[in-house]
Amino acid sequence: AMSSASQRGVSISFVLQLNDKERWSAIDSVKKTFACDVCGKAFKKKSLITQHVIIHSGEKPFDCKTCGKSFSRSGNFTIHMRTHTGEKPFSCETCGKSFTDSYSLTIHTRTHTGERPYSCKTCGKRFSRRWLIHKQIHSEDQFLESNHRLSKCKSCSRFQKQH
């Protein structure tokens, strides 16, 4: 389920014949030596692609002895085990609240900083989490269906009263 750069036909003599921009692009592709045959995602190390291909097979080799849940990635299993042990190694420097994983801490930190890195392509409204964009659009569509006096603006897709 993997192939190396040499198997893809990238040679050093070929790279040397390229201009600077092309050369950096080719060097980048050589750095990522192993490519997944299923989805094409490239990896620098054989061990990383070995972990990756498990997602395509559906195999879940990491089993929780406490509750029976299974996981395809060891990192997800480790985070899950913290729900049983109560371990929360990631703490907010602002308020001291603790979390089981670094991503949850990152999301929480945005409540203090006000950071909203994701924006709706339609109206520009910004969100702290990517999924909230989809939730907003979905809930507004349901609201429109339940209140026929509203119409969707063609330029920004916001709802407004019909005249």
HELIX and SHEET records of a PDB file:
HELIX    1   1 ILE A   12  LEU A   16  1                                   5    
HELIX    2   2 ASP A   20  LYS A   31  1                                  12    
HELIX    3   3 LYS A   46  SER A   57  1                                  12    
HELIX    4   4 SER A   74  THR A   85  1                                  12    
HELIX    5   5 SER A  102  THR A  113  1                                  12    
HELIX    6   6 ARG A  130  SER A  146  1                                  17    
SHEET    1   A 3 MET A   2  SER A   3  0                                        
SHEET    2   A 3 PHE A  34  CYS A  36 -1                                        
SHEET    3   A 3 ALA A  42  PHE A  43 -1                                        
SHEET    1   B 2 PHE A  62  ASP A  63  0                                        
SHEET    2   B 2 SER A  70  PHE A  71 -1                                        
SHEET    1   C 2 PHE A  90  SER A  91  0                                        
SHEET    2   C 2 SER A  98  PHE A  99 -1                                        
SHEET    1   D 2 TYR A 118  SER A 119  0                                        
SHEET    2   D 2 ARG A 126  PHE A 127 -1                                        
SHEET    1   E 2 LEU A 150  LYS A 152  0                                        
SHEET    2   E 2 PHE A 159  LYS A 161 -1                                        
END                                                                             
